[in-house]
Amino acid sequence: MNPERAEADRWAAIGRLDGDGGEPDGIHLARTVTQEVRRTGKHFLPQPLLLRLSEIRGHRAADRTPHLQAFLDCMLDKHEGRYWNRTYLSLPLLELLLGETGEAPDPNRMATLLISDVIRFETQAETPAETLAETPARELREPQEARESVDRDPPDPVTLCKRLHHALRFVAHDLDGPDADALVSAAAHAPWSRWADIAELLPRPTATEAGHWFDLTVQPVYVLHDEYFFIRALQAHEMIFTAIAADVRAAIEALRAGRLDAAADHVDRAAGLFDRASALFRMVATMRPGHFSAFRQFTQGASAIQSEQYKRFEILCGLPTAARMRSAAFTSVPSVRGEAEGEAHDTVVRAYLDLRRSARFDEAEWNRFRNALGGLEERHQRWKTTHRSLAARMLGGARGSGYTAGVPYLAECLDNRLFWQLGDQRGAGHPS
């Protein structure tokens, strides 16, 4: 039989998996497709499979669950020419897993689940007996040859241990105090054989329908080991910024209600979450530049500059300058730009200035809130500086995957301030 016809017949049969087997509707189909993604990389999915998935999406709309809809939309993004950051990170599916039931995780907790999954993934990898050196074989040649020569390639033990320790500290930050301290302490000098046991102690998604889809939210474009944890780290960043934006939004509501102390509490909480976001950079720094340069050529068009949650956090703090609103930072997220330009859009700056004109608080209360804003601004600047340093290490002089100048673009962003309309926030009392 013709090999191409055999492959087409193989994927034509996949429609029978859609909703069969007594599992949640579509989950068997999604698992089968994910196995193929993990084998070849999403960029190299066979055309017959993509065509069959398009047919399923078109013909089974009445039976399709929201989870399967989101899964197929992400899986077909490259095929349909609409590939970008949200679909690369499977965010439409991941966001469905938030808040569906009383047991569903909030964004901050979801970030913990994502990095716990990284630890389990890394401890399941085949670890070499001795440190591996980077080799020229990791440089791409022809796609098929490259996939065969560098397939998977887990990190050396030293790199792996660094990654696991950074990941565990991130997870422990969200666990109860004594248990978290004991977990980190137990892992401090643990031999490799103990890490699988440690991983089993970490939180997992609940055994709900949504929880079954959690494992299907990583769809690497290539076959190298490090892309899995890289995707999870970026997803965790999105969840952290979702949580930060929620706290900033709550601060605006508190200001509108005249509760200055409560507003300061929310701003302080948002600033604290930036420490979690920065901790993710330490984990990402263990990624091998050779792996990054290998898979990123298949992620062109999907970039962190397209992060809607980060931009949403920014416009909730205060309206950016006109120049920034015209820049790629916001033209790449038109929906968020539209929110910022809407008449109903509110910001911390606007709510604070309105409250300042209409309410009487003593200077200590005003200063406490202004200090909270200063703390958030400082953490944000520190986060941007760390991001730039990491990008310089990974990218060098290469352009960004979102068609920006790469590191020079990030350097320019260091001049941006969240509360530029208020001047120096710390203890200033009155807006400048």
C-alpha positions in Angstrom: 0.0 0.0 0.0 1.1 3.6 -0.7 2.7 4.9 2.6 0.9 8.3 2.2 -2.4 6.5 1.7 -1.7 4.3 4.7 -1.1 7.3 6.9 -4.2 9.0 5.6 -6.3 5.9 6.4 -4.7 5.8 9.9 -5.7 9.3 10.7 -9.1 9.0 9.0 -10.0 6.4 11.7 -9.3 8.8 14.5 -12.8 10.2 14.3 -14.0 7.0 16.0 -12.1 8.1 19.1 -14.0 11.3 19.5 -16.1 10.7 22.6 -15.8 6.9 22.7 -14.5 4.6 25.3 -16.6 5.7 28.2 -14.3 8.7 29.0 -15.2 12.3 29.1 -16.3 13.5 25.7 -13.3 14.0 23.4 -10.7 13.2 26.0 -9.6 10.0 24.2 -9.2 11.9 20.9 -7.2 14.6 22.6 -4.9 12.0 24.3 -4.3 10.2 21.1 -3.4 13.5 19.3 -1.2 14.6 22.2 0.8 11.3 21.9 1.5 12.1 18.3 2.6 15.7 19.3 5.0 14.4 21.9 6.4 12.0 19.3 6.9 14.5 16.4 6.4 18.0 17.7 3.3 20.1 16.9 5.1 21.8 14.0 5.6 18.4 12.3 2.1 16.9 12.7 1.1 15.0 9.5 -1.2 16.8 7.2 -3.8 13.9 7.1 -4.2 14.2 10.9 -4.6 18.0 10.7 -7.2 17.6 8.0 -9.1 15.0 10.0 -9.1 17.2 13.1 -10.5 20.1 11.0 -13.3 17.8 9.8 -14.1 16.7 13.4 -14.3 20.3 14.5 -16.6 21.1 11.7 -18.9 18.1 11.8 -19.2 17.4 15.5 -19.9 20.9 16.8 -23.2 19.8 18.5 -21.4 17.2 20.5 -18.1 19.0 21.2 -17.4 20.0 24.8 -15.8 23.4 25.5 -12.6 21.6 26.4 -12.4 19.8 23.1 -13.2 23.0 21.3 -10.4 24.8 23.0 -8.0 21.8 22.4 -8.8 21.7 18.7 -8.5 25.4 18.3 -5.0 25.3 19.8 -4.0 22.2 17.9 -5.0 23.7 14.5 -3.5 27.1 14.9 -0.4 26.6 12.7 -2.5 24.7 10.2 -4.9 27.6 9.9 -2.4 30.4 10.0 -3.4 31.9 13.4 -0.6 30.7 15.6 0.3 33.0 18.5 1.3 33.0 22.1 -2.1 32.0 23.5 -2.4 28.9 21.4 1.3 27.9 21.8 0.7 27.9 25.5 -2.8 26.2 25.2 -4.2 29.1 27.3 -7.8 28.8 26.0 -7.9 25.2 27.4 -5.9 26.0 30.5 -8.2 28.9 31.4 -11.2 26.7 31.2 -9.8 24.7 34.1 -10.0 27.7 36.4 -13.0 28.4 38.5 -15.4 25.8 37.0 -16.3 24.3 40.4 -15.7 25.1 44.0 -12.7 22.7 43.8 -11.1 24.4 40.8 -7.8 26.2 41.4 -7.5 30.0 41.4 -4.7 31.3 39.0 -2.1 31.4 41.8 -2.8 27.8 42.7 -2.8 26.8 39.1 0.7 28.2 38.8 1.7 25.8 41.6 0.1 22.9 39.9 1.9 23.7 36.7 5.3 23.8 38.3 4.6 20.7 40.4 4.0 19.0 37.0 7.4 20.2 35.8 9.0 18.4 38.8 7.1 15.2 38.0 8.1 15.4 34.3 11.7 15.9 35.1 11.9 13.1 37.6 10.4 10.7 35.0 13.1 11.6 32.5 16.0 9.2 31.9 18.9 10.8 33.6 22.4 10.1 32.3 24.8 8.5 34.6 27.3 11.3 34.1 27.3 14.9 33.0 26.7 15.4 29.3 28.5 18.1 27.4 26.8 20.2 24.8 27.6 18.8 21.4 27.4 20.2 17.8 24.7 17.6 17.2 22.2 19.9 18.9 22.6 22.4 16.0 19.7 21.9 13.6 20.2 20.4 10.2 17.3 19.0 8.2 14.2 18.7 10.4 13.9 14.9 10.2 17.6 14.4 10.7 17.6 16.8 13.6 14.6 15.1 15.3 16.4 11.7 15.1 19.8 13.0 16.3 18.7 15.2 19.3 15.4 13.6 20.3 14.5 14.5 23.9 17.9 14.7 25.4 17.3 15.3 29.1 19.7 17.6 30.9 22.8 16.5 32.8 22.4 15.8 36.6 23.8 19.1 37.8 21.5 21.2 35.5 18.5 18.9 36.4 19.1 19.3 40.2 19.2 23.1 39.8 16.0 23.1 37.9 14.2 20.8 40.4 15.3 22.9 43.4 14.2 26.2 41.8 10.9 24.5 40.9 10.4 23.1 44.4 11.0 26.5 46.0 8.3 28.0 43.7 5.8 25.3 44.7 6.7 25.5 48.4 5.9 29.2 48.4 2.2 28.2 48.0 2.1 25.4 50.5 1.5 25.6 54.2 4.5 26.8 56.2 5.9 23.9 58.2 5.1 21.4 55.4 6.7 23.6 52.8 9.9 24.1 54.9 10.1 20.3 55.6 9.7 19.6 51.9 12.5 22.0 50.8 14.7 20.8 53.6 14.2 17.1 52.6 15.1 17.9 49.0 18.2 20.0 49.9 20.6 17.0 49.9 18.3 14.3 48.5 19.9 11.8 46.1 18.3 11.5 42.7 16.5 8.3 43.8 14.5 10.3 46.3 13.1 12.9 43.9 10.4 10.7 42.5 9.1 10.3 46.1 9.3 14.1 46.6 7.3 14.6 43.4 4.5 12.4 44.6 4.0 14.7 47.6 3.2 17.7 45.4 -0.3 18.9 44.6 -2.1 17.6 41.6 -5.3 18.7 39.8 -8.5 17.3 41.2 -10.0 14.1 39.6 -12.7 16.1 37.8 -13.4 16.4 34.1 -11.4 19.5 34.1 -8.5 17.8 35.8 -8.4 15.1 33.1 -7.6 17.8 30.6 -4.7 19.2 32.6 -2.1 16.9 31.1 -3.2 17.9 27.6 -2.2 21.5 28.0 1.4 21.0 26.9 1.9 20.7 23.1 5.6 21.3 22.2 6.4 22.4 18.7 9.5 20.2 18.6 10.9 17.2 20.4 13.6 18.5 22.7 13.2 17.8 26.4 13.5 21.4 27.7 10.5 22.8 25.8 8.1 21.0 28.1 9.3 22.8 31.2 9.6 26.0 29.3 6.0 25.9 28.2 4.9 25.2 31.8 7.0 28.1 33.1 5.4 30.5 30.6 1.9 29.2 31.5 2.7 29.8 35.2 3.8 33.3 34.4 0.4 33.9 32.7 -1.4 32.5 35.8 0.7 34.7 38.1 -0.2 37.8 36.0 -3.8 36.8 36.0 -3.7 36.8 39.9 -1.8 40.1 40.0 -4.3 41.7 37.7 -7.1 40.5 39.9 -5.5 42.1 43.0 -5.0 45.4 41.1 -8.6 45.3 40.0 -9.6 44.7 43.7 -7.5 47.7 44.7 -9.4 49.9 42.3 -12.7 48.7 43.7 -11.5 49.4 47.3 -10.4 52.9 46.3 -13.8 53.6 44.8 -15.4 52.4 48.0 -13.1 54.7 50.0 -11.2 51.8 51.7 -7.7 53.1 51.4 -6.1 50.5 53.7 -7.8 47.6 51.8 -6.5 49.1 48.6 -3.0 49.2 50.0 -3.3 45.5 51.1 -4.3 44.5 47.5 -1.4 46.4 46.0 1.0 44.8 48.5 -0.3 41.4 47.6 0.2 42.1 43.9 3.8 43.2 44.6 4.4 40.0 46.5 3.3 37.9 43.6 6.0 39.5 41.5 8.5 37.6 43.7 6.8 34.4 42.5 7.1 35.6 38.9 10.8 36.4 39.3 11.4 32.9 40.8 10.2 31.4 37.5 13.1 33.1 35.8 15.6 31.3 38.0 14.1 28.0 36.8 14.0 29.1 33.1 17.7 30.0 33.4 18.5 26.3 33.6 17.3 25.9 30.0 20.1 25.1 27.6 20.6 27.8 25.0 21.1 25.1 22.3 17.7 23.6 23.0 16.1 27.1 23.1 17.5 28.1 19.7 16.5 24.7 18.3 12.8 24.8 19.1 12.3 28.6 19.0 12.6 28.7 15.2 9.3 26.8 15.1 7.7 29.4 17.5 8.0 32.4 15.2 4.8 34.4 15.6 4.2 33.3 19.2 5.9 35.7 21.7 5.5 36.9 25.3 4.9 40.3 23.8 1.4 39.0 23.1 0.7 38.3 26.8 -2.7 39.7 27.4 -2.6 39.2 31.1 0.6 41.2 31.5 -0.8 44.1 29.5 -4.0 43.9 31.4 -2.1 44.3 34.6 -0.3 47.3 33.1 -3.5 49.1 32.0 -5.2 48.5 35.3 -2.3 50.3 37.1 -2.5 53.4 34.9 -2.9 54.3 31.3 0.4 53.8 29.4 1.9 56.7 27.5 0.6 57.5 24.1 3.9 56.2 22.6 3.6 52.9 24.3 0.0 52.5 23.3 1.1 52.9 19.7 4.0 50.4 20.1 4.1 46.7 19.3 3.5 46.1 23.0 -0.1 47.0 22.5 -0.7 46.6 18.8 0.1 42.9 19.4 -2.8 42.7 21.9 -5.7 44.6 20.3 -8.3 43.3 22.7 -6.5 44.8 25.7 -5.8 48.0 23.8 -9.5 48.2 23.2 -10.2 47.8 26.9 -7.7 50.6 27.7 -9.4 53.0 25.3 -12.9 52.2 26.5 -14.8 54.9 28.3 -15.6 52.5 31.2 -12.0 51.5 31.8 -10.7 52.4 35.3 -7.2 52.5 36.7 -5.5 52.7 40.1 -4.1 56.1 39.2 -7.6 57.5 38.3 -9.3 56.0 41.3 -6.6 57.3 43.6 -6.7 60.8 42.3 -10.5 60.9 42.5 -10.3 59.7 46.1 -7.6 62.2 47.0 -9.9 65.0 45.9 -13.0 63.8 47.6 -12.0 62.1 50.9 -10.1 63.0 54.0 -7.4 60.6 55.4 -4.4 61.5 57.5 -1.0 61.7 55.8 0.1 58.4 57.3 -2.8 56.6 55.5 -2.1 58.3 52.2 1.6 57.6 52.5 1.0 53.9 53.3 -0.9 53.6 50.0 1.7 55.5 48.1 4.4 53.3 49.6 2.5 50.3 48.4 2.4 51.7 44.9 6.2 52.4 45.1 6.8 48.8 46.2 4.8 47.4 43.2 6.7 49.7 40.8 10.0 48.6 42.3 9.2 44.9 42.0 8.0 45.4 38.5 11.2 47.1 37.5 13.2 44.3 39.1 11.2 41.7 37.2 11.8 43.5 33.9 15.5 43.8 34.6 15.7 40.0 35.3 13.7 39.3 32.2 16.1 41.3 30.0 19.2 39.6 31.5 17.7 36.1 30.9 16.8 37.1 27.3 20.3 38.3 26.7 21.7 35.0 27.8 19.3 33.0 25.7 18.8 35.2 22.6 22.1 37.0 22.3 21.7 39.2 19.2 18.7 37.3 17.7 15.4 39.0 17.1 12.4 38.2 19.3 9.9 35.6 18.1 7.2 38.3 18.1 9.1 40.2 15.4 10.6 42.7 17.9 14.3 43.6 18.1 14.7 41.1 21.0 16.9 42.2 23.8 17.1 45.9 22.7 13.3 46.0 22.9 13.3 44.7 26.4 16.0 47.3 27.3 13.8 50.1 26.0 10.9 48.8 28.2 13.0 49.4 31.3 12.1 53.1 31.0 8.3 52.4 31.2 6.7 53.1 34.6 3.3 51.9 35.8 2.5 55.0 37.8 4.4 57.6 35.7 1.5 60.1 36.2 2.1 60.2 39.9 5.9 60.7 40.0 7.7 59.2 42.9 5.2 57.2 45.1 7.2 56.5 48.2 6.0 58.7 51.0 5.2 61.6 48.6 1.9 62.3 50.1 0.5 64.3 47.2 0.6 63.5 43.5 3.4 65.4 41.7 
